[in-house]
């Protein structure tokens, strides 16, 4: 039994689970729950293959485990190996059984439920009771549901059928009531008509005797009006059709959908051959001709499909080009199109078909020739765009020339040079060891000292520039960009210095971090300027150029933010500057309220931004996205500034080091960042400048847009109609300059001085003593160069360096710094060139859109050369492609139908053959899948091409009617013809004032109107009306009977519904108590949704029951029938959608593709158990790569069973549950 337990992984063999038959002495094992190696996964694992304690081993006699026991084990194992197939077959059946508890751990399996793991017995008992109650409730619920499932589903079907029947019967009752009401109204009109005839018969002067001329005039006017309205309706339907296509085109072009379609067409694969897998079979079966026809049709279809793909791709390329023109049209170009205007006019005619309204529409529809001012303005803008394009091209050429003159035209060579010089530095240090490190440290310190002094001089120059800092240039570069290059060299030196001379003092790391944070701030400012120039300005100018409503409204809103502030931003900046200066001088402040005003102003801007972000990024308009992009750039600067302030607070300069000349001079121009209250003022000042920058940017761009100029008087318009991009760039550059002058001037030299002094101290100089010992005079300054030179001499003396080695290191470092500077300059000029290229693309697109949109104006004068692609050429190609696509659609439809028929014949023959030859089943499956994929691909392609053809037609129609073309003239002529017809009808209505009452019109319908209305005709008409009244009376009686039948039908359907609902309530009463018990479990963290279901069911039950009670007791009326229908529909909607998604179980069932039978799924854990048993029976559990002998395997089990590391060897009663 020990070997059997080892094979099946039996555990928990303590004294309670091993019984002895005292009559026969046989050992009986019980409780096989911890089986299949479950014991190894318990909290206290049981790893022995079977129990072999000292007492059991002693009981085996003198030989112990080496005598009869080992021989018996070997014999049992040998027997089990021979019959292993039987055991494995028995276990294999459980792999597919979902009812077997294969739980591997003690917590969730039956063992954990029984023994409770390591929890206390009381807690385990309580938990067992709760689990038992829950399990019994769920079991009873499942049993009750299983018992009434058939009746429940039947009742559900009856209720679902009955509710629509009630709704249909109510609708039928409503219709019957309407018919009866109409019949009663007609009967009443008949009686009125009879009274009028009797009155006319008694009065020879009655108006009825003059009916003939009045009716003739009335008929003429009515016919004319009906004809005119029919023309207007017909025209309106056509206009709406094209207008909807225009709106679809707008969504496609403005959403970039044409590019997505083009990518799909490019990624679409070729049509694969589906007949190839069955060609051989068809040939052998004598159906070679069918196979040939199918292959030939497939090849033809593939060729046509390729043609469609090519034409579709070409059409989409043209649409993408046209989309670039469309997005540069004015934002309101669609509403100003003649078709959109006609849509408004025709709609107003149907609402007010009067002569005054018709004449007003006619006057609006008369298009006047463009005035000289509009033509002149369009031509001036065209010339300005041409000049702007040439100017940007010239600037781009100058950038390339500058790069070529500085040796930056080969970017790869510049990057390689940096790598080579860096490698040369590393090689020099590696070859000379400690001496190389010392020489390199001396060169780095010397170079950093020179850069520190140079940077200090540059900062002094910037501090003296004041407001002119925004225009300050150094060596042809703007000051901030030159500062970025210089600071990049300093950071490179600091990095190399840290590499070759790691930090030795705790103060050194914060200084290096502050230096890195300072570089990040300058980088974020540079990114602000660069991205504003290359992205924000480009997109903003385009949007304001075309008058995008979202940016116009946003500019107005931002102006309102500034206007609502009690103090303008410029004055607020002055107040804050004065307040800061007074606080630095420790004088009484005069503008303390400025801090609160600054906070309020910034909060209003953030409220606008928060409102945008709260709506979600997917719903942002173009103006909101522009503002958010701008704001994120400023936010990045503020984040880097916060990190810099935190780093500076951890890197103070110790006394008396501030007396060094560079530190003292830098401190003189530095911002007071050490005082938190002063930093708060600086932060408020910077935030006000941020608000001012954003508002000025949007206001300047808006005032330069054509929309603003359209409302501006002609005399006040600037001759230059284009937005001044340099002015917009200057606004952002001013913010960057203010940020540097307020917070960053002097910081690079200050931090570099601190770092240099620390390294001098590392080289053996007592910096503090050196400063105190020197006669510093009245100024109290020490020269940094002297301290560094003293440290360098100390280093040279200490390491006994060869004089040539420091010179070589300095030369190599100079080459590396020059290469790094070139790399930084390359990055700058490449960014500048990229920004100019983007601007040139934007200007070219605007110029193209302007020329297309104002083609009628520009034809009247000689202006700038046309920008390609030309309007006529592009639209001509588009028209040709549409014609080709429509022709190919017919070919595809014919070939697809032929291909479908042929493949259907082939598939049918394959199905017949598969019944007798199962080997053909795979070929049948491949063929069917191939045909399905091919037809699906063709269908998608055809659908896509139809959408593209419709879009192309919309574009062609839009452009044809937008300008002065033959199609536009014809369209206007037809529209004018409709308006003229309407005018004639209205004039006819104004001319004739004859009226005919409804009774008189009915009389003419019942009795033919003679040339002369006399008494005889009146009498004949009375007879006809009397007959008509008799018919109407019968009709009213019949309709009353039908109405009663409809009401009875409603009552019967409601009674039927009540009966079914009564049955349903009976079913619910059987499980209501169980549901309430299950709702209690929801409070304990399980069975979510029961309470919600009960509340929903209670509401539905009360609603439907009350509705049935009301329908059975209250008489029907039109108002009540309408209310009943609404309540029934509302109750159905409430119960229709499932509250939780229930996956389709049929989709989870795997079936064999040929037989359709369910494929049994493996239980993963059970399969692993089966494999472990199989491995043991094969003797591979010791070493998987080798099959052990029976003796080796038995010896292994004995060693494991007697291993003292296993707790089970302590005594026979040991159990993992204790």
Buried (B, 14 or more C-beta within 10 A) or exposed (E): BBBBBBBBBBBBBBEEBBEEEEEEEEEEEEBEBBBBBBBEBBEBBBBBBBBBBEEBBEEBEEEBBEEEBBEBBBEBBBEBBEEBEEBBEEBEEBBEEEEEEBBBEBBEBEBBBEBBBBBEEEEBEEEEEEEEEBEEBBEBBEEBBEEBEEEBEEBEEBBEEBBEBBBEBBBBBBEBBEBBBEBBEBBEBBBBBBEBBEEBBEEEEBEBBEBBEBBEBBBEBBEBBEBBBEBBEEBBEBBBEBBEBBEBBBEBBEEEBBBEBBEBBEEBEEBEBBBBBBBEBBBEBEBEEBBBBBBEBBEBBBEBBEBBBBBBBBBBBBBBBBBBBBBBBBBBBBEEBBBBBBBEBBEBBEEEBEBEBBBBBBEBBEEEEBEEEEBBBBBBBBEBBBBBBEEBBEBBEEBBEBBEEBEBBEBEEBBEBBEBBBEBBBEBBEEBEEBBBBBBBBBBBBBBBBBBBBBBEBBBEBBEBEEEBBEBEBEEBBBBBBBBBBBBBBBBBBBBBBBBBEBEEEBBBBBBBBBBBBBBBBBBBBBBBBBBBBBBBBBBBBBBBBBBBBBBEBBEBBBEBBEEBEBEBEBBBBBBBBBBEBBEEEEEBEBEEBBEBBEEBBEBBEEBBEEBEEEEEEEBBBBBBBBBBBBEBBBBBBEBBEBBBEBBBEBBBEEBBBBBBBBBBBBEBBBBBEEEEBBEBBBBBBBBBBBBBBBBBBBBBBBBBBBBBEEEEEEEBEEEBBBBBEEBBBBBBBBBBBBBBBBBBBBBBBBBBBBBBBBBBBBEBEBBEBBEEBEBEEEEBBEBBEBBBBBBEBBBEEBEBEEEBBEBBBEBBEBBBBBBBBBBBBBBBBBBBBBBBBBBEBBBBBBBBBBBBBBBBBEBEEBBEBBEBEBEEBBEBBBBBBEBBEEBBEBBEEBBEBBBEBBEBBBEBBEEBBEEEEEBBEBBBBBBEBBEBBBEBBEEBBEBBEBBBBBBBBBBBBBBBBBEBEEBEEBBEEBEEBBEBBBBBBBBBEEBEBEBBEBBBBBBEEBEBEEEBEEEBBEBBBEBBEEBBEEBBEBBEEBBEBBEEBBEBBBEBBBBBBEBBEBBEEBEEEBEEBBEBBBBBBEEEEBEEBBEBBEBBEEBBEBBBEBBEBBEEEEBEEEBBEEBBEBBEEBBEEBEEEEEEEEEEEEEEEEEEEEEEEEEEEBEBBBBBBEBBBEBBBBBBBEEEEEBEBEEBBBBBBEBBBEEEBBBBEEBEBBBBE
